[in-house]
Amino acid sequence: MVRNKEQKKWHILKSSVQGASHKRKDLPNQDAIEFWQEPDSATGLPLILAISDGHGSAKSFRSDEGSRLAVATAVEILRGFVDQDSDRENLSAVKAFAQEQLPKRIASTWRQKVEDHIQDNPFRDEELTKLETQEDISARQKVEKNNLIAYGATILSVLVTQDYILYLQLGDGDIFCVDTFGETERPLRTNENLIANETTSLCTKEAWRNFDIEMVRHSESPPKMILVATDGYANSYPSEQEFLKIGNDYLGMIRDYGIRKVEGQLENILERTSQGGSGDDITLGIIKLLDEWDLKDRVDKAHEQINTFADQYEENNQRIELISTETEELKQKLTQLEARCGNVQQKPNQENQQEETEGGKSPNFFIMMIVVSSMALVLSVVSSVSITLWWVDSKTISPQSSKTFNSSPKLH
C-alpha cells in the first residue's frame, strides 16, 4: 500500500467545562473526554479521541460516572482494534469488520463496566428516594429494573491512523472536519432518531444497533482539523450554520497564535460559551494536523535557530573574555616596552643603529607587530559575532498576514 510520503505531526487539544446551569444547581460535569496517542510515533499516529455526554435527566443520576466509563471503553476497544492483526492491505474488509464488531464490543464492554461499578457501589437509598421525589415512583421502578439507565451516556470517537480515519457516534453531539480553507463537513450522516432533547444511548437495549460509523481512506489532502463536541456546544448557537463557523474560527486562531496558546484559552472559551448559551456542560476535542500555515510549527523552528545562536553567543562570550585577559596582558607588555623605548631613544643614534644591526630588529618593530596582531584578533571576533547576528536575522520568520476572525470563539 502506498502511504503519504509527507508525514506530519498530529496534535490533540481538549477541554471539558461544567455548565453554567450545573454550577447554579450544584450538579457535576456529566461530560467526559479521553484520548490516546502512540507515544513513540514521529507523526503522532495512531491516535484516538473519545468524548461522552452523560444524560441530564433525574433517572440518570450517575451519568457522570457513565460518561467516564464510556470514554475509557471506547479508547480501550479502539486501541485493541488498531493493535490486532488484520488485513491492512484490504481496507474494505477492515471497514466491514469495524462496522460489524466495534459497536457490539463498545456497548457490551460498557455494560460490563457499569455492572462492575454497581457491584462495588450499590445504589444508595437516598439516591432512589431523591429520584422518586423529583419525578415519581415509576421513574424509580424503571431504574431498579434497568440499572444502566442511571449511567446513561452517549459516545463519540475518532480513530486516526496512517491509512484511514474512523468516525464513530452513538447519541447526540457533533463531529465535523475542517479543510485548509476553513470549510466544514460532517463525516457522519445526521441521525434521524434524534428528536428534540431525546437521544440514543449506551443504556438502551441493543444499543449497538444505533451506532453510526464511517471509515474514510486517507487522501492526499486529509482534513486539517477534526472537531468533536458534546451537544452543549451546538445548543449555545442559534443555528447549525452559526455553530459550524467555529471550525473556521479555531483554525484561524491556531494558525495565528499556535496550539499551546489556544489550548491554554480553551477552558475560558467554553465557559463563556456556556454562560452565554445553553448553560449545559461543554466538552470539545480538536485533532489538528500541523501544516505550513501553523504558527506553532514556525515558532518551533525559530526556537531551534535561537538555541543555536545562544550556543554560539556563549562560545563567543568565552572567546571575548579570553581576548580581554590577553589584551590586559598585552597592555602591560606595551607599557613596559614603551618605557624601554623611552630609554633607548635617549641613546645616540649611532648606538641605536649598532643595536639594530647587531640585534636584528628594533623595539619599535616588535611593538608594531604586537599591536597589529591584537587588532587582527579583535576584528576576527567582531566579524564572527556580526556574521552570527546576520544569520539569525536572516532566518527570522516574519508573520504572514492572516485573516481576522471576528466571530466567537476568541482569545483574550
N, C-alpha and C positions, 0 to 999 in steps of 0.2 A: 504494500500500500504506500502511495506517495503522500508524505506528510508535508505540512507547511515548512519550508526551509527556514523562514524567518521566525525564530522563536522569541516571543516577547513575554514580559512579566505580567502576570495576572495578580491583582490585589483585591482584598475584601475590606469594605468599610461596613460598620454595623452600629446600630444603637436601638435601644428599646426604652420607652419612657412610660411612666404611669400617667394615665389620662387625667385631665383637669377635673372631670366629674368624679373619677375614682378617688382622687385626693380629698374632695369635699365629703364623699360618702365613706371615707376610710376603708376603701376596697384596695386589694393588692393589684399590682400589674399582672394581668392574666395572659399577657403575651410572653413568648419565649423565642430566643434565637440561638442558633449554634452553627459553627462552621468547622471545616477541616480542610487542611491543605497538606499535600505531600511535602514534608519538611526538607527533603534532600533534592527537590526538583529545582532546576535552574529557572524554569518557566513559571513555577507556582502551580503546575498541574500534575495530577488531577486535583480538583477542589470540589467541595460540597458546601452548600449553604442551605439551611433549613430554618423556617420560621413557623410559628403556630400561634393561633388566637384562641384562647380559652373562652368558652361561651359565657355570656354575661347574665344569663337567667339565674333565678334563685335556685333552681334544681341543680345547676352546675356549680355547686359551692366549693368544689375542689378543682375547678378548671385551670387554676394557675399551676397546679401540680400536673394536670393532664397535658397542658401545653409543653411543660418541661420534659415530660416523658415522650411526647410526640417528636420533638426535635432530636432528642437523643436517639430515638428509634430510627428516624429517617437517616441520620448520619451513619448509624451502625449498619443498617441494611445496605445503603448505597456504597459504603466502603467495602462491604463484602461482595457487592456486585462488581466493583472495579477490580478487586483482588482475585476473583475466581477465574479459573481457566475457561475462557470462552473464545469463540471464533472471531477474533478482531478483524480478520480479513473479510468477514461477511457481516456488515453492519445491519443488513436487513434481518438476519437471524438474531442478532443482539437486540434489535428493537423489538422484535416479536416476543423474545424472552422477557424483556423488560416490561412490556405492556401486560403480559400474562402473569408474571410472577411477582414483580415488585409490589403492586397494590396489596396482594394477598399477604405477603411477608410483612409489610409495614403494619397492616391492620391487625394481624394475628399477634405480632410481637408487642405492639402497643397494648393490646388487651391483656396479654400475659403480664406485662409490667404493671398495669393498673391493678390486676388481681393480686399481684405480689405486694403492692403498696397497701392495699386494703387489708391483706392478711397481717401486715405489720402495724397498720394503723386503722383499726376498725372505726366505723362511723361512731361519733360521739352522740349521745342523746341530745345535747344542746344544738348540734348541727341539724338534726332531723326536726327538732322542736321549732327552731328558727325558720326552717323551710315551711313547716306547716302553718306557722304564723304569717309568713309573708305571702303564701299562696293558699293552699287548703290541704285537707287530708289526702286528697287524690294525688297531689304532687309528691307527698311523702311516700305514698304507696308505690308510685312509679319508680322512684329511686331505689326503694327497698327491693323491688322486683328486678330492676336492671341497674346495678351499682355503677355501671360505666357512665350513666348519664351525669353523675356528679363530677366526672372528669372530662366531660365533653370538650373537644377541641378540633380545630382544623389542622391541616398540614400543607405547606408549600415548600418545594425544594427544587434546587438546581444542581446538577452534576455537570462539570466541565472537564473534558479530557482532551488529549491531543487530537482525537479523531472526531468527537461529536459533543453536542450539548444535549443533556436530558432535562426536560422540564416536567414537573410532577405537581399536581394540585388536587386537594380534596377540601371543599368548602370555600367560603368567600376569601377575599384577598386579591392581590394583583401581582402579576409577573409581566414585565414588558422589557423589550430590548431597545437600545438607542444606537443609531448608526453614527458615522463620522459627522454628519451634518445636524445632529440633534433630533432627527426624526424618530418617532417611537412606533413600535409594532408589538402586538401581543402574539406570543408564540402558541398560546393555547386558545381554543375557541371559548366563547362566553358560555358558561353553564346555565342552561335554561331552567334548571331545577332550583336556582337561587332566586327566590321571590321575596321582596321587601327585606325584612330582617331574618328571614329563615335561611338556614344554611345546612348543607350536608356535613356530616361529622364522623369522626372515628368511633363515636359511641353508638352509632346506629347498627342495626343488624345488616350483615353483608355489606359493610362499608366499602369494601374493596371494589364493588361494582360502580361506585360513584366517582372513582378517581379519573382525572384527566391526565394523560401522559403523552408526551411527544418527544421524539428524538430527532435532532437536526444535525446532519453531517456538516463538519467544518468546511466552509468555503474559503476562497482566497481572501475574503474580507469578512471575518467574523464580527459580531456586534462589538462595539467599543465599550459598551456598558450594559449590564443587566440589573434591573431593579426588582426587588421582591419586597412587598409591603403588606401588612395587615390592613383590614378594611377601615380602620380608624383614620388612616391617611386619606384615602379617596373620599370618605364621608365628610371630610373637612372642606371639600371644594363643592361649588355649586353645580358643576357639570363634569362629565367624563373628559370633555375637551380641555377644560381648565386644569384638571388633575394631571393629565398626560404631559403638560408643559414642564412639569418638574424634571422630566428626563433631560430636556434641553438645558434647564437651569443647573442641574448638578454637573452635567458635562462641562458647561462653561466655567463653573466655579472650580472644578478640579483642574482644568487647563490653566486658569488664571492664578490660583492660589496653591495648588498642589494637594495631594491626597491627605497628608498629615494635617494641614490646616483645616480642610473640610471635615475630616473625621473629628477633629477637636471641637468643631462647632455643631456637629450633627445633633447631639442631645438638645442643645439650645434651640435649634431649628424645629425639631419635632415637638418640644414642649410648647413653643409659641404657636405652632400649628394646631395642637390640641386645644389650647386655650381659646384661640380664635375660631375654632372649627367644631369638630364633633364632640370634643370633651372626652373621647374614648382613648384607651391605650393606643400608642402608635409604635410600630416596630418597622424598621427599614434595614434591609441589607443591600449593599451595592457591590457588584462584581465588576471590576474595572480592568480592562486591557490597556496597559500603558502604550502610547504611541508617540510619534514625533511631535505632537501638539501639546503634550502634557508638560506643564511647568516643572513638576517634580523631577521628571527624567532629566530635564536640562539643568536643574539645580544640583542634582546628584553629580552630574559631570563637572559642573563648576566647582563643587566641593572637592572633587578629586584634584582639579587643577590648583585650587587654593592650598590643599595639603602639600602638593608638590612644591609650590612656591614657598610655603612655610619651611619645608625642609631645606630648600636652597638658601632661604633667608637666614636660617640658623647657621648654616655652614659658612655663609659669607660673614656673619657676625663674628664667628670664631676666627676667621681669617683677618678681619679688621682688628680684632683685639690683639692678635699676634703681630700685625703690622704696627699697631700703636706701640706695643712694647719694643719692637725693633727700632721704631722711629725715635723713641726716647733714648735708646742706647746710641743711635746714630747722632742725636743732638749732643749728647755728652762727648762723643768722639770728635764731632765737629768743633765743639768748644775747645777741646784740648788741642786739636790741630790748628785752630785759629791762633791760640796762644803761642804755639810753636812757630807758626808762620810769622807772627809779630817779632819774635826773637830773631828769626832767620833774616827778615828784611832789614834789620839793623846792621847786619854784617856787610862788608864791602861787596860790591858786585863781582869782584874777582873771585872771592871765596864762594859766592853762590854759583858762579859758572863752574868753578872747580868741583864743587859738591855735586852739581848736576851731572858733570862729566864723569865723576867717579862713581856716584850713586845710581846713575841711570835716569831717574825721574824726579822732578821737583815735588815738594809737598802740595803745591797748588794743583798739580795734575791729579794727585790722589783725591783731593777734596772734590774736584770736578767729577771724578768717576763715582764717588760715593753719592753725591747729590743727584747725578743722572740716574743711577741705579734706583735710588729711593723714589724718584719721580716716576720711573717706569713701573715700579711695583705698585704704587698707589693708583696710577692710571689703569693698570690691569684690573685691580679690584673694582674701581668705579665703573669700568666698562662692563665687567661681569654683572654687577648689580643692575646697571641700566638695561642690559640685554634681557635679564630676568624679568624686570618690571614691564618692558615692552612686550615680552612673550605672554605674560599674564593678561595685560591689557588687550592684546590681540585676540586672546581666547575667551574673553568675557562675552557672554551671550546676551545680546540686547533683547529685552522682552518684545515679542511681536505684538502688533496691535490686535486686540481681541474684541469681540462683541460684548457689549454691556447687557447684562441680564437684569431686567427691571422687576420681573415677577418673583414671587416667593418661591423657593427659599432664598435667603440672603445671608451673607456672612457679616458679622459685626465685630 
